[in-house]
Amino acid sequence: MSTPTPAIAPADPGAKRKIVLLFTGLMVTMLLASLNQTVLSSALPTIVGELDGVEHMAWIITAFILASTIMMPVYGKLGDLLGRKPMLLTAIILFTVGSIIGALAPDMSTLIVARVIQGLGGGGLMILSQATIADVVPARERGKYMGIMGGVFAFSSVAGPLIGGGLTEGPGWRWTFWMNVPLAALAILATIFLLHVPRKTFDVRPKIDYLGMMLIALATTALVLVGTWGGSEFAWNSPEILGLIFAAVVTGVLFVVVENRAAEPVMPMMLFKNRNFNLTTIAGLLTGIAMFGAIGYMPTYMQMATGYSATQAGLLMIPMMACMLVVSVIVGRRVSTTGRYKVSPIVGSVILAASLMLLSTIHADSPIYLICIYLGLMGIGLGASMQILTLVAQNSFPMKFVGTATAGQNYFRQVGATLGSAVVGAMFANRLKELIVEKMPAGSGSGSGNSFTPTLVNAMPAPIRTAVIESYNEALIPLFLLMVPLALLAAAVLCFVKEVPLETKLDRDSTVDIGNASIEEFEQAMVGNDAGHQDKLESSVTPAGK
């Protein structure tokens, strides 16, 4: 194993100040996207109750994550080709339009459409924020910045439910959408005035991989629909589910064929020749399933099963946020100082598995401090792993592909998040309806529970309220145990990551052309970016455009 080189501080204080200002703007942009993955979780029971749509509950979360997932590789590639700034402005505007539609939505269908539009912009906000930092900060120094970004994500994972709960109990849940408008305006100003990266210049107009973009969208959508509808809306062996599985396989195969032939593939297949990229991608996917499957529905559970208000449910997520924030920053700084990063995500994944196992043991009358401890443990696990996985993926490629690599790694993590929220949400909602019908006292007239809100449940007679609480507990909590093996598998996969030195400088002259490099040459450039590999690549690979 190579000995890590000392961290290199920026020589120009003025340049460092510019990076800090840019980073501040990017954090606002990332906050805008990450906040909206969780802000509706506390408002969810009230929304589905008012709009009479508990059977579509999962889609309020899944629609946003699905759309943002589909767009991640698109924004990553177009950012590499056309520049980060115009793509970031496009993403913010799309996100704002979706927010306005959501605030005015009269029914569940319109609300879900609004979440899709939000997601079309949200995918760009997350990817472009991370890729832009890679444009201006070397990998060795990037650890502390990625740690803070992980802290922003941690903050939003709890601030989202808390803000959503406060707005739901105050002016109403529609303000969870209206609040995005001033934040988006701030993000636009930050992008215009603070984001100054080298302009893209072209000898030949870049070719956009439209066919690849369409195929990855179709494959991802079919896969998520299988997870959402399988076993709930349709039987697993129904023509609809079998047809979606067939569509996912066919479009996935066609996508690989198209990407191997495209001049500028949206997700180059050569990425998958890099071991560290593959391993961190698999681990990110597994972590995404476990994370979003768990935290997406915990605030709903706390309101409906324990009787806490929406605001209180948000406050009870603070232990997870605080632990994730602190650990993410500490781990990021440690990586920048020592250059070592392999152990942290492995330990984090094991801790995540332990927290999920503990959460699977709670019930409606469990002491609240116990639930907070378990959630705090989950925050420690996530803080030690999530952002480091992205850093490892970025460090595995030359700067020309850093946006594409960031997008690819995050894409598969988001696929996991989408499947996690979709599958857990579908299983939760389906089982909940069955349990409510089964446990509800005869003659109660409460139906399947489509219109239940926390306020309504708390006002019910004791026998009916008890039946609802037991139904929520038995429908959700056992699902956490099913996610424990996923976190353990992520830890096992990460044991095979090769810890190579983090880059200490920005190499803007590395212009490897995927189409001209052989597999062996490309692989050597990807595995570590050390001097020997880089020298060989520069001497044997034809520069792009020549």
Legacy VTK file of the C-alpha trace (Angstrom):
# vtk DataFile Version 3.0
C-alpha trace
ASCII
DATASET POLYDATA
POINTS 546 float
0.000 0.000 0.000
1.322 3.456 -0.903
2.170 5.813 1.929
-0.198 8.794 1.946
1.411 12.079 1.045
0.964 15.098 3.315
-2.135 17.196 2.734
-1.430 20.230 0.581
-3.000 23.538 1.569
-3.944 26.086 -1.087
-1.096 28.540 -1.572
-3.259 31.530 -2.465
-5.477 32.826 0.396
-7.601 34.675 -2.160
-8.252 31.462 -4.044
-9.217 29.763 -0.797
-11.737 32.523 -0.017
-13.281 32.089 -3.459
-13.624 28.355 -2.861
-15.316 29.002 0.501
-17.800 31.403 -1.126
-18.481 28.947 -3.930
-18.893 26.115 -1.463
-21.403 28.142 0.543
-23.505 28.642 -2.561
-23.298 24.965 -3.440
-24.436 23.993 0.047
-27.567 26.120 -0.406
-28.206 24.346 -3.704
-27.667 20.891 -2.222
-29.845 21.761 0.763
-32.668 22.645 -1.598
-32.599 19.155 -3.114
-31.880 17.054 -0.039
-34.444 18.857 2.085
-37.184 17.864 -0.320
-36.417 14.163 0.006
-37.635 14.288 3.611
-39.670 17.468 4.160
-42.957 15.748 3.350
-42.430 12.753 5.638
-44.015 14.488 8.668
-46.742 16.027 6.516
-47.510 12.731 4.776
-50.296 11.502 7.085
-52.121 14.830 6.830
-51.653 15.090 3.047
-52.965 11.611 2.263
-55.813 12.121 4.716
-56.898 15.460 3.191
-56.499 14.270 -0.408
-57.947 10.798 0.364
-55.063 8.797 -1.082
-53.279 6.525 1.407
-52.940 3.894 -1.332
-50.724 6.351 -3.246
-48.716 7.427 -0.179
-45.466 5.849 -1.345
-45.554 7.766 -4.627
-45.260 11.160 -2.936
-41.736 10.182 -1.886
-40.956 7.738 -4.695
-41.934 10.112 -7.536
-39.327 12.693 -6.484
-36.562 10.140 -5.963
-37.354 8.294 -9.209
-37.273 11.443 -11.349
-34.084 12.733 -9.716
-32.455 9.323 -10.151
-33.220 9.222 -13.876
-31.752 12.690 -14.350
-28.509 12.168 -12.429
-26.481 10.580 -15.260
-27.946 13.129 -17.672
-26.848 16.118 -15.579
-23.489 14.493 -14.854
-22.677 13.999 -18.523
-24.102 17.314 -19.749
-22.213 19.088 -16.950
-18.969 17.513 -18.201
-19.784 18.471 -21.799
-21.516 21.856 -21.524
-20.384 23.183 -18.143
-21.863 23.072 -14.638
-23.327 26.587 -14.495
-26.001 26.444 -17.243
-27.071 22.957 -16.160
-27.330 24.044 -12.515
-29.532 27.018 -13.411
-31.762 24.747 -15.511
-32.109 22.318 -12.597
-33.048 25.064 -10.122
-35.714 26.494 -12.438
-37.278 23.065 -13.021
-37.307 22.410 -9.298
-39.013 25.731 -8.616
-41.745 25.081 -11.206
-42.487 21.713 -9.592
-42.675 23.349 -6.166
-45.252 25.891 -7.323
-47.407 23.184 -8.924
-47.206 21.120 -5.718
-48.281 24.072 -3.581
-51.383 24.521 -5.759
-52.182 20.792 -6.219
-55.930 20.041 -5.769
-55.560 16.236 -5.702
-53.070 13.392 -5.331
-52.476 13.003 -9.080
-51.404 16.626 -9.474
-49.255 16.406 -6.369
-47.419 13.354 -7.719
-46.850 15.116 -11.068
-45.436 18.089 -9.164
-43.036 15.806 -7.310
-41.878 14.353 -10.634
-41.090 17.850 -11.960
-39.297 18.684 -8.709
-37.244 15.521 -9.146
-36.285 16.416 -12.719
-34.508 19.433 -11.267
-33.492 17.873 -7.959
-31.262 15.264 -9.609
-29.136 18.034 -11.098
-28.904 19.976 -7.847
-27.345 17.028 -6.014
-24.954 15.852 -8.730
-23.752 19.230 -9.973
-23.062 20.470 -6.433
-20.709 17.554 -5.759
-19.107 17.615 -9.225
-18.413 21.366 -9.059
-16.364 20.954 -5.871
-14.331 18.307 -7.697
-13.616 20.927 -10.385
-11.879 23.276 -7.966
-10.587 21.170 -5.037
-8.088 18.243 -5.251
-9.296 14.872 -3.941
-6.997 14.996 -0.882
-8.419 18.363 0.228
-11.933 17.412 -0.908
-12.498 15.059 2.040
-13.355 17.865 4.452
-15.665 19.532 1.933
-17.453 16.253 1.231
-17.772 15.742 4.967
-19.548 19.086 5.310
-21.791 18.188 2.370
-22.621 15.004 4.215
-23.472 17.223 7.158
-25.844 19.234 4.974
-27.547 16.009 3.973
-27.707 14.975 7.638
-29.184 18.337 8.586
-31.842 18.094 5.888
-32.745 14.506 6.798
-34.000 15.757 10.153
-34.679 19.424 9.445
-36.972 18.234 6.640
-39.400 16.319 8.891
-39.134 19.047 11.538
-39.874 21.893 9.112
-42.573 19.829 7.425
-44.206 19.107 10.765
-44.084 22.738 11.864
-45.559 24.002 8.606
-48.269 21.309 8.622
-49.401 22.297 12.098
-49.060 26.008 11.298
-49.958 27.547 7.922
-50.548 24.135 6.309
-48.665 21.424 4.404
-48.748 23.399 1.143
-46.085 25.679 2.605
-43.643 22.775 2.430
-43.696 23.588 -1.297
-43.942 27.392 -1.103
-40.826 27.567 1.115
-38.738 26.333 -1.835
-39.338 29.495 -3.864
-37.164 31.886 -1.782
-34.547 29.149 -1.312
-34.461 28.610 -5.073
-34.054 32.345 -5.665
-31.084 32.337 -3.269
-29.594 29.318 -5.070
-29.958 31.065 -8.451
-28.160 34.172 -7.174
-25.399 32.046 -5.650
-24.955 30.167 -8.935
-24.811 33.339 -11.045
-22.460 35.348 -8.841
-20.346 32.741 -7.029
-19.929 29.885 -9.480
-16.901 30.702 -11.629
-15.345 27.618 -13.206
-13.443 27.409 -16.513
-15.740 27.783 -19.530
-16.147 24.845 -21.854
-14.718 25.392 -25.330
-15.219 23.026 -28.245
-13.431 22.432 -31.517
-16.290 20.155 -32.498
-19.836 20.416 -31.160
-20.340 17.615 -28.594
-22.753 14.828 -29.490
-25.499 14.349 -26.908
-26.454 10.749 -26.174
-30.239 11.216 -26.401
-30.934 7.536 -27.059
-28.901 6.465 -24.037
-30.744 8.988 -21.855
-34.119 7.676 -23.003
-33.172 4.035 -22.439
-31.803 4.583 -18.932
-34.998 6.468 -18.039
-37.183 3.610 -19.316
-35.116 0.914 -17.588
-35.088 2.771 -14.262
-38.815 3.489 -14.376
-39.699 -0.128 -15.183
-37.498 -1.373 -12.340
-39.051 0.992 -9.800
-42.587 0.141 -10.924
-41.810 -3.534 -10.335
-40.742 -2.702 -6.782
-43.728 -0.427 -6.187
-46.540 -2.493 -7.703
-45.238 -6.040 -7.201
-47.226 -7.857 -4.518
-49.518 -4.878 -3.854
-51.218 -3.469 -6.951
-50.490 -6.634 -8.963
-49.436 -10.180 -8.131
-45.759 -10.970 -8.749
-46.710 -13.419 -11.499
-49.240 -11.097 -13.130
-48.820 -10.042 -16.789
-48.254 -6.445 -15.692
-45.304 -7.240 -13.387
-43.798 -9.809 -15.731
-44.119 -7.281 -18.565
-42.316 -4.613 -16.508
-39.524 -7.038 -15.630
-39.160 -7.901 -19.310
-39.128 -4.192 -20.213
-36.460 -3.441 -17.573
-34.217 -6.246 -18.865
-34.658 -5.353 -22.558
-34.117 -1.612 -22.114
-31.151 -2.317 -19.816
-29.498 -4.533 -22.426
-30.214 -2.002 -25.185
-28.734 0.724 -22.993
-25.454 -1.189 -22.658
-25.322 -1.766 -26.434
-26.002 1.904 -27.187
-23.459 3.153 -24.621
-20.723 0.979 -26.141
-21.308 2.647 -29.498
-22.082 6.251 -28.499
-19.483 8.970 -29.141
-20.213 10.613 -25.764
-22.076 7.989 -23.704
-24.164 9.277 -20.817
-22.716 6.477 -18.670
-19.538 5.073 -20.263
-19.233 1.320 -19.811
-15.513 1.839 -19.170
-16.487 3.165 -15.725
-17.287 -0.394 -14.746
-13.744 -1.523 -15.513
-12.653 0.210 -12.315
-12.850 -1.971 -9.204
-13.255 0.817 -6.663
-16.056 2.398 -8.684
-17.928 -0.911 -8.850
-17.509 -1.692 -5.169
-18.509 1.756 -3.899
-21.441 1.794 -6.322
-22.758 -1.534 -5.018
-22.290 -0.397 -1.421
-24.036 2.912 -2.159
-27.003 1.112 -3.716
-27.387 -1.187 -0.701
-27.012 1.734 1.727
-29.629 3.717 -0.198
-32.179 0.918 0.096
-31.630 0.592 3.838
-31.499 4.313 4.566
-34.532 5.557 2.668
-36.535 2.462 3.508
-36.045 3.298 7.181
-36.074 7.086 7.608
-38.729 7.773 4.966
-41.514 6.388 7.126
-40.261 6.794 10.712
-41.916 10.221 11.230
-45.223 8.776 9.974
-44.869 5.879 12.387
-44.094 8.185 15.308
-47.206 10.251 14.669
-49.660 7.453 14.034
-48.353 4.824 16.471
-47.025 6.890 19.373
-49.368 9.889 19.224
-46.693 12.560 18.759
-47.467 15.654 16.710
-45.841 16.284 13.342
-43.424 18.773 14.928
-42.555 16.398 17.751
-41.961 13.598 15.249
-39.488 15.850 13.452
-37.729 16.749 16.703
-37.327 13.074 17.554
-35.207 12.646 14.402
-32.633 15.151 15.742
-30.394 12.467 17.330
-29.876 10.895 13.924
-29.181 14.266 12.307
-26.761 15.388 15.005
-24.780 12.150 14.968
-24.644 12.028 11.180
-23.579 15.683 10.983
-20.788 15.398 13.548
-19.446 12.060 12.320
-19.550 13.131 8.656
-17.475 16.259 9.357
-14.995 14.413 11.611
-14.492 11.600 9.111
-14.094 14.064 6.227
-11.393 16.018 8.055
-9.633 12.815 9.068
-9.533 11.653 5.440
-8.044 14.985 4.327
-5.433 14.790 7.101
-4.368 11.161 6.781
-5.366 10.221 3.242
-6.868 6.982 4.608
-10.505 6.223 3.850
-11.099 2.470 3.578
-11.975 1.539 7.176
-14.529 4.281 7.810
-17.300 3.181 5.397
-16.877 -0.471 6.429
-17.373 0.358 10.108
-20.224 2.714 9.183
-22.075 -0.028 7.297
-21.766 -2.423 10.255
-23.117 0.247 12.618
-25.995 0.888 10.197
-26.862 -2.827 10.270
-26.843 -2.812 14.074
-29.152 0.218 14.206
-31.645 -1.394 11.823
-31.678 -4.551 13.914
-32.366 -2.531 17.046
-35.105 -0.497 15.366
-36.858 -3.728 14.394
-37.407 -4.416 18.128
-39.331 -1.245 19.019
-43.061 -1.042 19.635
-45.595 1.710 20.346
-44.866 1.827 24.109
-41.064 1.649 23.796
-39.287 4.420 25.790
-38.707 7.364 23.527
-35.060 7.683 24.620
-34.474 4.166 23.303
-35.815 5.060 19.850
-33.618 8.188 19.851
-30.529 6.118 20.726
-31.221 3.702 17.874
-31.735 6.572 15.421
-28.519 8.220 16.653
-26.675 4.977 15.990
-28.040 4.989 12.444
-26.748 8.547 12.020
-23.252 7.480 13.089
-23.248 4.670 10.525
-24.453 6.867 7.675
-22.108 9.736 8.560
-19.093 7.427 8.454
-19.835 6.061 4.996
-22.029 8.010 2.591
-19.871 10.913 1.391
-16.663 8.867 1.490
-18.101 6.531 -1.139
-18.541 9.476 -3.523
-14.997 10.701 -2.828
-13.527 7.277 -3.644
-15.475 7.155 -6.925
-14.271 10.646 -7.909
-10.648 9.823 -7.075
-10.763 6.830 -9.425
-11.070 8.938 -12.614
-9.398 11.874 -14.422
-11.129 15.236 -14.097
-12.687 14.967 -17.545
-14.974 12.242 -16.197
-15.479 13.415 -12.630
-19.046 14.597 -13.269
-19.951 11.391 -15.067
-18.361 9.261 -12.326
-20.084 11.247 -9.561
-23.406 10.916 -11.356
-22.922 7.197 -11.970
-22.130 6.453 -8.337
-24.996 8.597 -7.064
-27.352 7.176 -9.685
-27.065 3.672 -8.313
-27.336 4.946 -4.741
-30.527 6.704 -5.718
-31.790 3.570 -7.480
-31.376 1.907 -4.112
-33.138 4.813 -2.402
-35.982 4.642 -4.918
-36.361 0.898 -4.536
-36.093 1.194 -0.771
-38.795 3.840 -0.466
-40.964 2.164 -3.119
-40.739 -1.404 -1.833
-40.950 -0.499 1.859
-43.742 1.998 1.135
-45.715 -0.504 -0.930
-45.276 -3.297 1.635
-46.106 -0.897 4.467
-49.263 0.497 2.831
-50.485 -2.912 1.639
-49.932 -4.596 4.995
-51.409 -1.612 6.849
-54.695 -1.793 4.938
-54.950 -5.531 5.632
-54.212 -5.125 9.338
-56.661 -2.257 9.832
-59.462 -4.267 8.234
-58.447 -7.304 10.285
-58.074 -5.550 13.662
-60.821 -2.939 13.459
-63.726 -3.700 15.840
-66.931 -4.812 14.104
-69.267 -1.948 13.262
-66.609 0.751 13.708
-67.179 1.974 10.150
-63.560 3.055 9.730
-63.035 1.276 6.440
-59.475 0.733 5.211
-58.031 3.838 6.863
-57.516 5.873 3.670
-58.569 9.101 5.392
-56.836 8.618 8.747
-54.849 11.601 10.013
-52.922 11.798 13.328
-55.535 14.177 14.753
-58.387 11.864 13.783
-56.663 8.789 15.237
-55.938 10.533 18.561
-59.627 11.467 18.855
-60.870 7.919 18.264
-62.317 5.719 21.030
-59.663 3.633 22.786
-60.453 0.253 21.119
-60.298 1.742 17.603
-57.189 3.823 18.353
-55.443 0.743 19.752
-56.283 -1.219 16.601
-54.809 1.524 14.387
-51.635 1.821 16.500
-51.067 -1.933 16.479
-51.616 -1.989 12.714
-48.988 0.697 12.092
-46.506 -1.036 14.375
-46.945 -4.480 12.833
-46.960 -3.092 9.272
-43.700 -1.104 9.437
-41.326 -2.193 12.211
-40.654 -5.791 11.037
-39.496 -4.393 7.674
-36.384 -2.934 9.315
-35.083 -6.410 10.066
-35.263 -7.262 6.362
-32.772 -4.474 5.621
-30.061 -5.652 8.042
-28.479 -8.103 5.534
-28.222 -5.290 2.975
-26.074 -3.155 5.297
-23.910 -6.149 6.196
-23.441 -6.975 2.519
-22.345 -3.361 1.893
-19.696 -3.753 4.609
-18.481 -7.014 3.077
-18.232 -5.477 -0.401
-16.232 -2.492 0.865
-13.590 -4.798 2.360
-12.323 -5.319 -1.211
-11.817 -1.607 -1.980
-8.198 -0.820 -2.885
-7.019 2.171 -0.878
-4.938 4.288 -3.262
-3.462 7.772 -2.630
-5.867 10.692 -2.985
-4.871 13.268 -5.621
-3.206 16.362 -4.163
-3.512 18.565 -7.261
-6.005 19.367 -9.989
-5.053 17.850 -13.349
-7.112 19.761 -15.906
-4.903 18.558 -18.772
-5.956 14.907 -18.538
-8.063 14.549 -21.666
-8.344 10.835 -22.170
-10.569 9.906 -25.084
-12.562 6.792 -24.190
-12.940 5.947 -27.826
-9.168 5.904 -28.455
-7.871 4.322 -25.218
-7.533 0.567 -24.929
-9.196 -1.185 -21.989
-5.848 -1.849 -20.352
-4.659 1.757 -20.723
-7.923 3.153 -19.446
-7.962 0.801 -16.474
-4.426 1.817 -15.527
-5.405 5.475 -15.580
-8.464 4.778 -13.448
-7.125 2.643 -10.601
-5.177 5.279 -8.776
-4.087 8.230 -10.894
-0.541 7.784 -9.549
2.394 9.116 -11.517
3.329 5.879 -13.241
-0.139 5.224 -14.540
-0.650 8.814 -15.567
2.669 8.970 -17.437
1.902 5.799 -19.325
-1.547 7.061 -20.237
-0.297 10.410 -21.484
2.373 8.791 -23.642
0.202 6.082 -25.173
-3.334 7.453 -25.470
-4.389 9.861 -28.188
-5.698 13.105 -26.670
-9.368 13.861 -27.169
-10.199 15.772 -30.311
-7.033 14.772 -32.175
LINES 1 547
546 0 1 2 3 4 5 6 7 8 9 10 11 12 13 14 15 16 17 18 19 20 21 22 23 24 25 26 27 28 29 30 31 32 33 34 35 36 37 38 39 40 41 42 43 44 45 46 47 48 49 50 51 52 53 54 55 56 57 58 59 60 61 62 63 64 65 66 67 68 69 70 71 72 73 74 75 76 77 78 79 80 81 82 83 84 85 86 87 88 89 90 91 92 93 94 95 96 97 98 99 100 101 102 103 104 105 106 107 108 109 110 111 112 113 114 115 116 117 118 119 120 121 122 123 124 125 126 127 128 129 130 131 132 133 134 135 136 137 138 139 140 141 142 143 144 145 146 147 148 149 150 151 152 153 154 155 156 157 158 159 160 161 162 163 164 165 166 167 168 169 170 171 172 173 174 175 176 177 178 179 180 181 182 183 184 185 186 187 188 189 190 191 192 193 194 195 196 197 198 199 200 201 202 203 204 205 206 207 208 209 210 211 212 213 214 215 216 217 218 219 220 221 222 223 224 225 226 227 228 229 230 231 232 233 234 235 236 237 238 239 240 241 242 243 244 245 246 247 248 249 250 251 252 253 254 255 256 257 258 259 260 261 262 263 264 265 266 267 268 269 270 271 272 273 274 275 276 277 278 279 280 281 282 283 284 285 286 287 288 289 290 291 292 293 294 295 296 297 298 299 300 301 302 303 304 305 306 307 308 309 310 311 312 313 314 315 316 317 318 319 320 321 322 323 324 325 326 327 328 329 330 331 332 333 334 335 336 337 338 339 340 341 342 343 344 345 346 347 348 349 350 351 352 353 354 355 356 357 358 359 360 361 362 363 364 365 366 367 368 369 370 371 372 373 374 375 376 377 378 379 380 381 382 383 384 385 386 387 388 389 390 391 392 393 394 395 396 397 398 399 400 401 402 403 404 405 406 407 408 409 410 411 412 413 414 415 416 417 418 419 420 421 422 423 424 425 426 427 428 429 430 431 432 433 434 435 436 437 438 439 440 441 442 443 444 445 446 447 448 449 450 451 452 453 454 455 456 457 458 459 460 461 462 463 464 465 466 467 468 469 470 471 472 473 474 475 476 477 478 479 480 481 482 483 484 485 486 487 488 489 490 491 492 493 494 495 496 497 498 499 500 501 502 503 504 505 506 507 508 509 510 511 512 513 514 515 516 517 518 519 520 521 522 523 524 525 526 527 528 529 530 531 532 533 534 535 536 537 538 539 540 541 542 543 544 545
